[in-house]
Amino acid sequence: MENFDSLIDAINTYKSEGYTEDFNLKQNCISCRNGAYSIFHNEFNIDKFYRFEADTDPDEQSIIYAISSPKYQLKGILINAYGIYSEPLTDEMLSKLK
């Protein structure tokens, strides 16, 4: 299992492994390239993830996902806050990101 000291370390590692897209989380999909691609839960795979937890700073509570979409031939990362900063999601997206 990977161990990262910071979110920046994780981003740099995943980008060096070819995960170059910056995915954004929407209520029912992920998107990239300024909305050019909307990728639904059944169109992507979560290849890796790493959870950052900081008891003292809620801003540092996040999960980074390394995601691939064979359908669109895209690989990238998604960073998602959890806890009080998490986004409302559809059941399908919640299930995929657990």
Backbone as JSON Lines, residues from 0, in Angstrom:
{"i":0,"aa":"M","n":[0.84,-1.18,0.0],"ca":[0.0,0.0,0.0],"c":[0.89,1.24,0.0]}
{"i":1,"aa":"E","n":[0.45,2.23,-0.74],"ca":[1.21,3.47,-0.82],"c":[1.02,4.28,0.46]}
{"i":2,"aa":"N","n":[2.02,5.08,0.74],"ca":[1.95,5.97,1.89],"c":[2.49,7.33,1.45]}
{"i":3,"aa":"F","n":[1.67,8.35,1.56],"ca":[2.06,9.68,1.12],"c":[2.15,10.61,2.32]}
{"i":4,"aa":"D","n":[3.11,11.53,2.27],"ca":[3.25,12.53,3.33],"c":[2.28,13.69,3.14]}
{"i":5,"aa":"S","n":[1.9,13.95,1.89],"ca":[1.0,15.07,1.63],"c":[0.18,14.79,0.38]}
{"i":6,"aa":"L","n":[-0.85,15.58,0.2],"ca":[-1.7,15.48,-0.98],"c":[-0.88,15.77,-2.24]}
{"i":7,"aa":"I","n":[0.02,16.73,-2.17],"ca":[0.87,17.07,-3.31],"c":[1.73,15.88,-3.72]}
{"i":8,"aa":"D","n":[2.27,15.14,-2.75],"ca":[3.05,13.94,-3.06],"c":[2.2,12.92,-3.82]}
{"i":9,"aa":"A","n":[0.97,12.73,-3.37],"ca":[0.07,11.78,-4.03],"c":[-0.26,12.23,-5.44]}
{"i":10,"aa":"I","n":[-0.56,13.51,-5.61],"ca":[-0.86,14.05,-6.94],"c":[0.32,13.83,-7.88]}
{"i":11,"aa":"N","n":[1.51,14.19,-7.44],"ca":[2.69,14.04,-8.28],"c":[2.97,12.58,-8.63]}
{"i":12,"aa":"T","n":[2.78,11.68,-7.68],"ca":[3.0,10.25,-7.93],"c":[2.0,9.74,-8.96]}
{"i":13,"aa":"Y","n":[0.72,10.02,-8.76],"ca":[-0.29,9.53,-9.69],"c":[-0.11,10.14,-11.08]}
{"i":14,"aa":"K","n":[0.23,11.42,-11.15],"ca":[0.46,12.04,-12.46],"c":[1.65,11.4,-13.17]}
{"i":15,"aa":"S","n":[2.7,11.05,-12.41],"ca":[3.85,10.38,-13.03],"c":[3.5,8.98,-13.52]}
{"i":16,"aa":"E","n":[2.42,8.41,-13.01],"ca":[1.94,7.09,-13.44],"c":[0.93,7.19,-14.57]}
{"i":17,"aa":"G","n":[0.73,8.4,-15.1],"ca":[-0.15,8.57,-16.25],"c":[-1.54,9.07,-15.95]}
{"i":18,"aa":"Y","n":[-1.86,9.35,-14.7],"ca":[-3.17,9.86,-14.33],"c":[-3.14,11.39,-14.44]}
{"i":19,"aa":"T","n":[-3.29,11.89,-15.67],"ca":[-3.02,13.3,-15.95],"c":[-4.26,14.19,-16.01]}
{"i":20,"aa":"E","n":[-5.43,13.61,-16.17],"ca":[-6.65,14.42,-16.2],"c":[-7.0,14.9,-14.8]}
{"i":21,"aa":"D","n":[-7.63,16.04,-14.71],"ca":[-8.17,16.55,-13.44],"c":[-9.68,16.39,-13.48]}
{"i":22,"aa":"F","n":[-10.16,15.37,-12.78],"ca":[-11.59,15.1,-12.75],"c":[-12.27,15.97,-11.69]}
{"i":23,"aa":"N","n":[-13.49,16.38,-12.01],"ca":[-14.32,17.12,-11.08],"c":[-15.54,16.28,-10.75]}
{"i":24,"aa":"L","n":[-15.93,16.28,-9.5],"ca":[-17.07,15.49,-9.05],"c":[-18.36,16.27,-9.22]}
{"i":25,"aa":"K","n":[-19.29,15.65,-9.91],"ca":[-20.65,16.2,-10.06],"c":[-21.59,15.3,-9.29]}
{"i":26,"aa":"Q","n":[-22.84,15.68,-9.22],"ca":[-23.8,14.89,-8.44],"c":[-23.96,13.47,-8.98]}
{"i":27,"aa":"N","n":[-23.94,13.3,-10.29],"ca":[-24.18,11.97,-10.86],"c":[-23.09,11.49,-11.81]}
{"i":28,"aa":"C","n":[-21.94,12.18,-11.85],"ca":[-20.86,11.77,-12.74],"c":[-19.57,12.48,-12.33]}
{"i":29,"aa":"I","n":[-18.49,12.17,-13.06],"ca":[-17.27,12.96,-12.96],"c":[-17.08,13.62,-14.32]}
{"i":30,"aa":"S","n":[-16.42,14.77,-14.32],"ca":[-16.19,15.46,-15.58],"c":[-14.75,15.93,-15.66]}
{"i":31,"aa":"C","n":[-14.32,16.23,-16.88],"ca":[-12.98,16.78,-17.08],"c":[-12.97,17.61,-18.36]}
{"i":32,"aa":"R","n":[-11.85,18.3,-18.57],"ca":[-11.67,19.15,-19.74],"c":[-12.79,20.17,-19.87]}
{"i":33,"aa":"N","n":[-13.03,20.88,-18.75],"ca":[-14.06,21.93,-18.71],"c":[-15.44,21.44,-19.14]}
{"i":34,"aa":"G","n":[-15.78,20.23,-18.73],"ca":[-17.1,19.68,-19.02],"c":[-17.21,18.98,-20.36]}
{"i":35,"aa":"A","n":[-16.12,18.86,-21.11],"ca":[-16.17,18.18,-22.41],"c":[-16.54,16.7,-22.25]}
{"i":36,"aa":"Y","n":[-16.16,16.11,-21.11],"ca":[-16.49,14.71,-20.82],"c":[-17.29,14.65,-19.53]}
{"i":37,"aa":"S","n":[-18.41,13.96,-19.59],"ca":[-19.18,13.6,-18.4],"c":[-19.17,12.07,-18.34]}
{"i":38,"aa":"I","n":[-18.55,11.55,-17.3],"ca":[-18.32,10.11,-17.21],"c":[-19.13,9.56,-16.05]}
{"i":39,"aa":"F","n":[-20.06,8.68,-16.35],"ca":[-20.97,8.15,-15.35],"c":[-20.37,6.95,-14.62]}
{"i":40,"aa":"H","n":[-21.0,6.56,-13.52],"ca":[-20.44,5.55,-12.61],"c":[-20.06,4.25,-13.29]}
{"i":41,"aa":"N","n":[-20.76,3.86,-14.33],"ca":[-20.47,2.6,-15.0],"c":[-19.45,2.76,-16.13]}
{"i":42,"aa":"E","n":[-18.88,3.96,-16.27],"ca":[-17.92,4.24,-17.34],"c":[-16.51,4.51,-16.84]}
{"i":43,"aa":"F","n":[-16.28,4.33,-15.53],"ca":[-14.94,4.53,-15.01],"c":[-14.62,3.52,-13.92]}
{"i":44,"aa":"N","n":[-13.32,3.35,-13.67],"ca":[-12.82,2.45,-12.63],"c":[-11.96,3.24,-11.66]}
{"i":45,"aa":"I","n":[-12.05,2.9,-10.41],"ca":[-11.14,3.46,-9.41],"c":[-9.99,2.48,-9.26]}
{"i":46,"aa":"D","n":[-8.83,2.88,-9.76],"ca":[-7.67,2.01,-9.75],"c":[-6.95,2.03,-8.4]}
{"i":47,"aa":"K","n":[-6.89,3.2,-7.79],"ca":[-6.22,3.38,-6.49],"c":[-6.9,4.53,-5.76]}
{"i":48,"aa":"F","n":[-6.74,4.55,-4.45],"ca":[-7.17,5.71,-3.69],"c":[-6.34,5.8,-2.42]}
{"i":49,"aa":"Y","n":[-6.3,6.98,-1.87],"ca":[-5.59,7.2,-0.61],"c":[-6.36,8.24,0.2]}
{"i":50,"aa":"R","n":[-6.6,7.91,1.45],"ca":[-7.36,8.79,2.35],"c":[-6.4,9.55,3.26]}
{"i":51,"aa":"F","n":[-6.56,10.86,3.28],"ca":[-5.79,11.72,4.18],"c":[-6.69,12.1,5.34]}
{"i":52,"aa":"E","n":[-6.19,11.88,6.55],"ca":[-6.97,12.21,7.75],"c":[-6.13,13.08,8.66]}
{"i":53,"aa":"A","n":[-6.73,14.17,9.09],"ca":[-6.06,15.05,10.05],"c":[-7.09,15.4,11.12]}
{"i":54,"aa":"D","n":[-6.84,14.93,12.33],"ca":[-7.79,15.16,13.42],"c":[-7.93,16.63,13.76]}
{"i":55,"aa":"T","n":[-6.9,17.41,13.52],"ca":[-6.92,18.8,13.95],"c":[-7.34,19.78,12.87]}
{"i":56,"aa":"D","n":[-7.26,19.39,11.6],"ca":[-7.56,20.32,10.51],"c":[-8.52,19.69,9.52]}
{"i":57,"aa":"P","n":[-9.81,20.07,9.54],"ca":[-10.79,19.5,8.62],"c":[-10.45,19.74,7.16]}
{"i":58,"aa":"D","n":[-9.67,20.78,6.85],"ca":[-9.28,21.05,5.47],"c":[-8.4,19.95,4.91]}
{"i":59,"aa":"E","n":[-7.77,19.17,5.77],"ca":[-6.88,18.11,5.32],"c":[-7.55,16.75,5.29]}
{"i":60,"aa":"Q","n":[-8.85,16.71,5.41],"ca":[-9.59,15.45,5.33],"c":[-10.08,15.29,3.9]}
{"i":61,"aa":"S","n":[-9.4,14.44,3.14],"ca":[-9.76,14.25,1.75],"c":[-9.32,12.87,1.29]}
{"i":62,"aa":"I","n":[-9.84,12.5,0.11],"ca":[-9.47,11.25,-0.53],"c":[-9.04,11.6,-1.95]}
{"i":63,"aa":"I","n":[-7.92,11.03,-2.38],"ca":[-7.5,11.17,-3.77],"c":[-7.74,9.83,-4.45]}
{"i":64,"aa":"Y","n":[-8.35,9.89,-5.62],"ca":[-8.65,8.7,-6.41],"c":[-7.85,8.74,-7.71]}
{"i":65,"aa":"A","n":[-7.26,7.62,-8.08],"ca":[-6.67,7.44,-9.41],"c":[-7.71,6.69,-10.23]}
{"i":66,"aa":"I","n":[-8.2,7.34,-11.28],"ca":[-9.36,6.85,-12.02],"c":[-9.0,6.64,-13.49]}
{"i":67,"aa":"S","n":[-9.53,5.56,-14.06],"ca":[-9.38,5.32,-15.49],"c":[-10.75,5.09,-16.11]}
{"i":68,"aa":"S","n":[-10.88,5.51,-17.35],"ca":[-12.09,5.28,-18.12],"c":[-11.71,4.64,-19.45]}
{"i":69,"aa":"P","n":[-11.81,3.3,-19.53],"ca":[-11.48,2.64,-20.79],"c":[-12.35,3.14,-21.95]}
{"i":70,"aa":"K","n":[-13.6,3.47,-21.68],"ca":[-14.5,3.93,-22.74],"c":[-13.97,5.18,-23.41]}
{"i":71,"aa":"Y","n":[-13.45,6.12,-22.62],"ca":[-12.96,7.39,-23.15],"c":[-11.43,7.44,-23.25]}
{"i":72,"aa":"Q","n":[-10.77,6.37,-22.85],"ca":[-9.31,6.29,-22.85],"c":[-8.69,7.46,-22.1]}
{"i":73,"aa":"L","n":[-9.21,7.69,-20.89],"ca":[-8.73,8.77,-20.03],"c":[-8.26,8.19,-18.69]}
{"i":74,"aa":"K","n":[-7.24,8.8,-18.14],"ca":[-6.78,8.48,-16.78],"c":[-6.54,9.79,-16.07]}
{"i":75,"aa":"G","n":[-6.99,9.87,-14.82],"ca":[-6.79,11.11,-14.08],"c":[-7.03,10.93,-12.6]}
{"i":76,"aa":"I","n":[-7.04,12.05,-11.92],"ca":[-7.24,12.05,-10.47],"c":[-8.47,12.86,-10.11]}
{"i":77,"aa":"L","n":[-9.06,12.46,-9.0],"ca":[-10.19,13.16,-8.4],"c":[-9.86,13.32,-6.94]}
{"i":78,"aa":"I","n":[-9.99,14.53,-6.45],"ca":[-9.78,14.79,-5.02],"c":[-11.13,15.18,-4.45]}
{"i":79,"aa":"N","n":[-11.52,14.48,-3.39],"ca":[-12.83,14.7,-2.79],"c":[-12.68,14.89,-1.29]}
{"i":80,"aa":"A","n":[-13.29,15.95,-0.8],"ca":[-13.34,16.15,0.65],"c":[-14.39,15.21,1.23]}
{"i":81,"aa":"Y","n":[-14.24,14.89,2.48],"ca":[-15.29,14.12,3.14],"c":[-15.6,14.78,4.47]}
{"i":82,"aa":"G","n":[-16.63,14.29,5.1],"ca":[-17.06,14.94,6.34],"c":[-17.94,16.13,6.02]}
{"i":83,"aa":"I","n":[-17.74,17.24,6.71],"ca":[-18.64,18.38,6.56],"c":[-18.51,19.06,5.2]}
{"i":84,"aa":"Y","n":[-17.43,18.79,4.46],"ca":[-17.23,19.41,3.16],"c":[-17.65,18.54,1.99]}
{"i":85,"aa":"S","n":[-18.2,17.37,2.24],"ca":[-18.5,16.46,1.14],"c":[-19.69,16.97,0.31]}
{"i":86,"aa":"E","n":[-19.7,16.55,-0.94],"ca":[-20.72,16.95,-1.9],"c":[-21.91,15.99,-1.85]}
{"i":87,"aa":"P","n":[-23.13,16.48,-2.15],"ca":[-24.27,15.57,-2.28],"c":[-24.13,14.78,-3.58]}
{"i":88,"aa":"L","n":[-24.34,13.45,-3.49],"ca":[-24.13,12.58,-4.64],"c":[-25.31,11.64,-4.81]}
{"i":89,"aa":"T","n":[-25.47,11.13,-6.03],"ca":[-26.47,10.09,-6.26],"c":[-26.02,8.8,-5.59]}
{"i":90,"aa":"D","n":[-26.94,7.89,-5.39],"ca":[-26.62,6.6,-4.76],"c":[-25.56,5.84,-5.55]}
{"i":91,"aa":"E","n":[-25.64,5.9,-6.89],"ca":[-24.67,5.2,-7.73],"c":[-23.26,5.74,-7.53]}
{"i":92,"aa":"M","n":[-23.14,7.06,-7.46],"ca":[-21.82,7.65,-7.26],"c":[-21.3,7.36,-5.86]}
{"i":93,"aa":"L","n":[-22.16,7.43,-4.85],"ca":[-21.74,7.1,-3.48],"c":[-21.22,5.68,-3.41]}
{"i":94,"aa":"S","n":[-21.94,4.76,-4.04],"ca":[-21.53,3.36,-4.03],"c":[-20.19,3.18,-4.73]}
{"i":95,"aa":"K","n":[-19.97,3.87,-5.82],"ca":[-18.72,3.74,-6.58],"c":[-17.53,4.28,-5.79]}
{"i":96,"aa":"L","n":[-17.71,5.37,-5.05],"ca":[-16.63,6.02,-4.37],"c":[-16.35,5.48,-2.97]}
{"i":97,"aa":"K","n":[-17.1,4.49,-2.52],"ca":[-16.85,3.89,-1.2],"c":[-15.73,2.9,-1.25]}
